[in-house]
């Protein structure tokens, strides 16, 4: 996936995870030792997944996003926020041609061990 403009400078994140339809810039990582996590994500489409422990909050900052929570669709625009409790199957997709940029806050810090494909 092509990076969204404006680009996220390397000095702003600790880890970058690039997949075919999303790029996640982790501002905090598990090595930070914090009880929460912060990331910026540029999304075309995320895979349906859930977390058993982690709660997520998405804030749209650029573009428009459709978020599915247990099959219920929500349309978000810049400034909109959606909370995703543990156990809720969720996915997101951009509504435009360009990726949508969001901030993602997690409690506790994101862990790959708590990421389950639906």
N, C-alpha and C positions, 0 to 999 in steps of 0.2 A: 504494500500500500504506500502511496506517495505521502510524504509528510505534509501536514496542513500548514498554511501560512497564518500568522507568523510562526516560524519554527520555535521549538522549545530549546533554548540554549543549554549546552552541556553543564554549565555551572548551576543550573536550576534543579537537576535531578541526580540521584545516586545510581539508578539502574534503569535501563531501557529494555522493554520486552516488545519486540516487533513480531506480529503474526500477519497472516494474509489479509485480514480485514480489520485489524486494530493495532494501535501502538500505545503502550502504557509506559508512562514516565513516572517511575517511583521516586517520590520526593523523600519518603522514609522507607526503610527496609527493616527486616527482622533484626538486623545487626544494630539498628538504632536503639533497641531496647525500650521503645515507647509502648504504652498500652493502646495505641491507636495507629492508624496509617493514613497517609495522604498521597494521592497520585493524580496525575493529569492523564486523561485517556482521549485519544482521537479514534472514533469508531465509525466504521462502515456497517459492521454487523458483528455482534458477539454471539457466542454459542450459548444455548440454553443451559443453565447450570444453577447450582444452589450451594449454600454453605450451611453446615450444621451449627456452627458457633458464631460466625462473623456476621455483623450487621453492616450494611453499606448505605451510604447516602450519596446520591448523584446530584450534582448541580450543573445545569447546562450553561455554558459560557459562550458558545459559538455554534450556530446552526440549530436545526430542529431534530428532535429525537423521538422515536416511538419505543417505549419500554413496555415489555410484557411481564406481568407479575402473576404467576399461576394462571396464565392464559388471558388475563384481563389487560387490555391495551390502554396505555396512557400516552398522550401526546404532550411533549415538553418543548418549550421555547427558551431562549436565553433568559436566565434569572430564575427559571423554574427548578424546584427541588423535589426529589422523590426519595423516600426512605424504604429500604428493602430489609425486612427482618430475616433472621436466620430461618432456614427451612423453606423459603419461598423460591420456587423455580423462576428464574428471570433471564431475560435476554434484551438486547437493545439493537436498534438499527437506525441509521440516519434517514431522514426524509428528503434529503437533497442529494445532489450529485457529489458534493464534497463531503468528507467525513464531518461528524459533529464532535466538538470538543467539550469534554465535561471534566469536572473535578470529582474525585472519588475519595470519600472519607470512610474508613473502616474502623470498627471497634469489635474485637481487638485488631491489631496489625494483621494485614493480609498474610495468609499462609497457604502455600500450594497444597498442603495436606488437608486443608478445609475447603477445597475446590472440587466439586463433584459434577460431572456432566449429567444432564437430565436425560 
